[in-house]
Amino acid sequence: MAEFDRKIEAVVDITRPAFEGIEEFTPKEVGRVGEAVAENFLSDSGYEIVERNWKTPFGEVDIIAECDDIVVFVEVKSRRVLGRPDDIAPEEAVDADKFERYGKMIDFYKMVHEEAELVRLDVVAVTFLSERVAHISHLEGGYWWDA
């Protein structure tokens, strides 16, 4: 996994009843809920959400946000509570291939949005500890691209 500039961790109480029964959700449903939790966390942390699920010829960006004049591409990885011997933390699922693909998506974004001078890639990992509690790890600055 890449090195990051900073790691922010939080445990959040999820009060929305839509997450009830998350232990029965499919991986895709867990991912969708994780993206919603990540978006709320980023918004509460001062990020402005610009796009969700932005599609490119190279793949899809989960969240594009802005903070302090920096465009931030956010890869969200979500898991239900860890505990089985073969479980890995969600952020460990972001491998070199994923970073390479994000590099292409960011280059494409910068062609379409010439005003984007500085772009950063972050990872937000969401682990659902129960139906109401999630652990969030926000890893900032895995890679930077400038104009």
Backbone torsions as a table, in degrees:
resi	resn	phi	psi	omega
1	MET	NA	148.3	179.7
2	ALA	-67.8	159.0	172.4
3	GLU	-86.5	148.6	-178.7
4	PHE	-120.0	157.1	179.7
5	ASP	-71.1	-34.9	-173.9
6	ARG	-157.6	147.2	176.6
7	LYS	-125.1	126.7	177.6
8	ILE	-115.6	130.6	179.6
9	GLU	-121.9	147.4	179.0
10	ALA	-151.8	151.2	169.6
11	VAL	-113.7	123.9	-175.4
12	VAL	-118.1	147.4	174.9
13	ASP	-92.3	121.0	180.0
14	ILE	-97.6	117.7	-174.2
15	THR	-105.2	0.6	-178.3
16	ARG	-79.6	126.0	-178.4
17	PRO	-65.6	-13.2	180.0
18	ALA	-63.3	-17.8	-178.1
19	PHE	-90.5	-1.4	179.3
20	GLU	-61.1	134.7	-179.8
21	GLY	82.6	20.1	-175.6
22	ILE	-59.3	-25.4	179.6
23	GLU	-64.6	-16.7	178.9
24	GLU	-99.7	-4.3	-177.4
25	PHE	-67.9	149.7	171.4
26	THR	-71.8	161.8	176.4
27	PRO	-55.4	-36.6	178.9
28	LYS	-65.5	-41.2	178.3
29	GLU	-66.3	-40.3	176.9
30	VAL	-60.9	-41.4	177.8
31	GLY	-62.0	-42.8	179.4
32	ARG	-62.7	-44.8	179.0
33	VAL	-66.3	-40.1	177.8
34	GLY	-60.6	-39.6	177.6
35	GLU	-63.7	-39.2	178.6
36	ALA	-65.8	-42.0	178.1
37	VAL	-64.0	-44.0	179.4
38	ALA	-62.1	-42.8	179.2
39	GLU	-60.8	-45.1	178.3
40	ASN	-62.9	-42.1	179.1
41	PHE	-61.8	-45.9	179.5
42	LEU	-63.8	-44.1	178.6
43	SER	-60.2	-44.6	179.0
44	ASP	-65.5	-21.8	-179.6
45	SER	-92.6	6.2	175.4
46	GLY	97.7	7.4	176.9
47	TYR	-86.0	142.5	173.0
48	GLU	-98.1	121.8	179.6
49	ILE	-77.9	124.9	-177.0
50	VAL	-101.6	-42.6	-178.1
51	GLU	-145.5	152.4	169.0
52	ARG	-127.6	137.5	177.4
53	ASN	53.2	50.0	179.9
54	TRP	-75.3	122.6	-175.8
55	LYS	-94.5	138.5	176.4
56	THR	-131.9	171.0	174.6
57	PRO	-64.9	-12.9	-175.6
58	PHE	-105.9	-4.3	-179.1
59	GLY	142.6	-170.2	-176.1
60	GLU	-116.4	136.6	176.1
61	VAL	-94.7	125.6	-177.9
62	ASP	-60.9	-53.7	-178.3
63	ILE	-141.7	136.5	168.1
64	ILE	-116.2	126.6	-177.3
65	ALA	-131.8	168.6	174.0
66	GLU	-128.4	143.3	176.2
67	CYS	-156.5	125.4	178.9
68	ASP	54.2	46.0	179.0
69	ASP	62.4	20.8	176.3
70	ILE	-113.5	131.4	172.3
71	VAL	-83.2	128.0	-176.5
72	VAL	-118.2	116.9	171.9
73	PHE	-86.7	131.4	-176.2
74	VAL	-121.6	120.3	171.0
75	GLU	-93.7	123.7	-179.2
76	VAL	-106.4	129.0	174.7
77	LYS	-122.6	131.9	-175.2
78	SER	-129.9	144.9	177.4
79	ARG	-144.7	153.6	167.3
80	ARG	-76.6	172.0	-175.2
81	VAL	-47.3	135.3	178.0
82	LEU	-77.9	156.2	178.2
83	GLY	170.7	-26.7	177.9
84	ARG	-78.6	151.5	-176.5
85	PRO	-59.0	-29.3	-177.6
86	ASP	-92.9	3.2	178.7
87	ASP	-70.2	143.3	172.9
88	ILE	-124.7	154.5	176.5
89	ALA	-61.9	145.7	-176.2
90	PRO	-55.8	-40.2	-177.4
91	GLU	-65.5	-21.5	177.9
92	GLU	-71.0	-15.0	179.2
93	ALA	-79.4	-6.7	178.0
94	VAL	-89.5	103.4	-173.9
95	ASP	-105.2	-177.9	-177.1
96	ALA	-59.6	-37.7	178.1
97	ASP	-61.8	-40.5	179.7
98	LYS	-65.1	-42.2	178.0
99	PHE	-64.2	-39.1	178.4
100	GLU	-64.3	-42.7	178.6
101	ARG	-63.7	-40.5	177.5
102	TYR	-63.8	-36.2	176.3
103	GLY	-58.2	-42.0	178.1
104	LYS	-67.4	-40.1	179.9
105	MET	-66.7	-37.7	178.6
106	ILE	-68.4	-41.8	176.0
107	ASP	-58.7	-42.4	178.1
108	PHE	-63.0	-44.5	179.2
109	TYR	-58.8	-43.6	-177.8
110	LYS	-68.8	-26.5	173.8
111	MET	-69.7	-39.7	-178.1
112	VAL	-78.4	-34.0	-177.7
113	HIS	-118.9	79.9	-175.4
114	GLU	-61.4	-22.2	-179.5
115	GLU	-73.6	-14.2	-179.5
116	ALA	-75.2	104.3	-177.4
117	GLU	-88.6	-41.7	-176.1
118	LEU	-125.6	124.8	-178.8
119	VAL	-126.8	136.6	-178.5
120	ARG	-126.0	148.8	174.8
121	LEU	-108.4	124.4	175.2
122	ASP	-117.2	161.0	172.6
123	VAL	-123.8	132.2	171.9
124	VAL	-116.0	118.4	179.6
125	ALA	-103.8	128.5	-179.0
126	VAL	-119.7	120.6	175.4
127	THR	-115.5	117.6	179.6
128	PHE	-80.4	115.0	-178.5
129	LEU	-85.9	-23.9	177.3
130	SER	-162.8	-172.0	178.2
131	GLU	-67.5	-18.3	-174.0
132	ARG	-123.3	-6.8	-174.3
133	VAL	-129.2	133.8	178.1
134	ALA	-132.2	145.5	173.0
135	HIS	-100.0	131.4	-179.6
136	ILE	-119.1	131.8	170.2
137	SER	-118.1	119.6	177.6
138	HIS	-107.0	109.7	-179.6
139	LEU	-100.3	112.6	-174.1
140	GLU	-96.6	139.0	168.0
141	GLY	74.1	44.1	175.1
142	GLY	-64.3	-39.7	176.8
143	TYR	-146.5	151.9	177.7
144	TRP	-126.7	142.5	172.7
145	TRP	-127.5	133.2	177.0
146	ASP	-122.3	169.2	-173.4
147	ALA	-61.1	NA	NA
